[in-house]
Amino acid sequence: MKVVCVLEDEDNIRELVQLVLESYQYKVYSYSNIKNFKEAKEATIPDIYLLDLMLPDGNGMDICQELKKNPQTKNIPIVIMSAHANLNQMQGADDYLPKPFNIDDLASIISKQL
Amino acid sequence: MVSITVSPVKDHKGNIIGASKVARDITQQVRSQEALKRYSKNLEILNSTGKFIAENLEVEKILQQVINITTQLTQSDLGFFYYDAENSEGKKTIHFAVSGASQKEIAQLKISGFKDLIPGKEKPKKIFNINRIEDLEEDNAVYRSLKKDFGLESFLVVPVVSKSGKAIGILLFGNKNKSHFDSEHELMVANIAGQAAISLQNSRLFEKVKALSQKKDEFIALASHELKTPLTTVKGYLQLLMKMNHDSQMAPFFEKTLHQVERVNNLIEDLLNISRMERGKLEFKMNEFDLREMLKEICSTFSYSSKSHKIICDIGNQPVKVKGDPHRIEQVVINLLSNAVKYSPHANKVGLKLQEDENKVRIMVEDYGLGIEKQQQKQLFQRFFRADNSKGIHGLGIGLYLSKQIVDRHNGQIEVLSECGKGSIFTISLPKTNSLKTNTKSVLQKEI
């Protein structure tokens, strides 16, 4: 079972993403802030990261760059999801999912990267 | 100065027997001519300066131009423009420009001291003409250091007074000779200082407008983000419900709801795009693509979703390659087709055509609806404009504005041919890939 690590502060969206991805047989670990995400990320190395951009304690793009610099995680694909549909914010990420998204697009963007 | 006229003296037979000399003092006449020449030259400089500063909104450029010209006009060895500006947040910022000094000398100037030379509330327009530094009643560190560092002996200080009567800066001139400045200099500089004050105030207003506009754009970006967050949840759960629903009676209700969610999202996206366009931040991803293939897909999606109108597609069979942002071009075509349907409530068809010649491709969207009055056709592509006969039909007046901006960025044109009561044809012309080679650079440069 492939593992998806989700970082999204909005409870409703986080639960929706979890529900959809689990229905596609993914194992999902989800976090609502960077602090929790960082504490847990050492223990679990996922197959793919799905990161929101605007978070209460930072920016998803910074996390993306950190992950891409870390030898342990640099080869793991990262998908950024955001309502800010600016391409220049994607630097370093492998793909981009604009909000609001179709749930089928969410599933296909993940499977495309794996 | 003397003018000498020599005339021959002749006898009664006409033979020259001598000469008469008349000498006249023409000093005054020559001086007047020189003054006139100088006056006319100064007037020319004043005119061109006035034009330059009235048209300019950048503080630094206004200051530099004014001080360069006034230093020249007053034959000064040093000119200094000091401006105490207040920004939109009420913070004071100092601007200054110097003429007749090197960068090294400017760096050594004690700028803060110049503030004390600005006249107070009592006599904001008072001009100081200092013939000799020794004449000053009070010892002044600024004049003293200017004398020491630049060898200046006489000074002219003209205040720059705002519309409200407050002195907001000074123009200071220095000359190495004593008693250099006269009333003509005072008058000229006071004149230019008056024009500079107006321009500086205009530039302040311009800065305020720019700051407000930036705040508006930031607000739109933030509001769009805030609106899209709940919309993501609504759309997502709605799609989940649709997947779980097995009641065929409910399916159309879900479809309708989802369609409306998409409409809200498109409106938010349009507002965001306008704000990005205004800031030059709308991004374009230029690629070569098959326009015909794109139109074919649009036709099939549109035919499926439009219940009221049939789409008559005449797009040929051969691929038509263009270079551009396929996503943005698609946005323009969908916008034109949606308008064609929206503004032809009593018709049952719309047309989509694709034509090409050697250099251009044309996409034409035709409707048989309300049409647009001739006088209003030019305004159609302006932001927030809506034609008079569109009342009662929903819309914000954004779509055609955005479409034109997008087409412009592709070095293309968008035009309308319309007759009231009969319908409209909107034509987008885009350069073909092979003819675009020379234009591509400019499009890409704009992206950066």
Boltz contact constraints between the chains, C-beta under 6 A:
constraints:
  - contact:
      token1: [A, 10]
      token2: [B, 229]
      max_distance: 6.0
  - contact:
      token1: [A, 12]
      token2: [B, 233]
      max_distance: 6.0
  - contact:
      token1: [A, 13]
      token2: [B, 232]
      max_distance: 6.0
  - contact:
      token1: [A, 13]
      token2: [B, 233]
      max_distance: 6.0
  - contact:
      token1: [A, 16]
      token2: [B, 236]
      max_distance: 6.0
  - contact:
      token1: [A, 83]
      token2: [B, 225]
      max_distance: 6.0
  - contact:
      token1: [A, 83]
      token2: [B, 228]
      max_distance: 6.0
  - contact:
      token1: [A, 87]
      token2: [B, 283]
      max_distance: 6.0
  - contact:
      token1: [A, 99]
      token2: [B, 228]
      max_distance: 6.0
  - contact:
      token1: [A, 99]
      token2: [B, 232]
      max_distance: 6.0
  - contact:
      token1: [A, 100]
      token2: [B, 231]
      max_distance: 6.0
  - contact:
      token1: [A, 100]
      token2: [B, 232]
      max_distance: 6.0
  - contact:
      token1: [A, 100]
      token2: [B, 235]
      max_distance: 6.0
  - contact:
      token1: [A, 100]
      token2: [B, 265]
      max_distance: 6.0
  - contact:
      token1: [A, 103]
      token2: [B, 236]
      max_distance: 6.0
  - contact:
      token1: [A, 103]
      token2: [B, 239]
      max_distance: 6.0
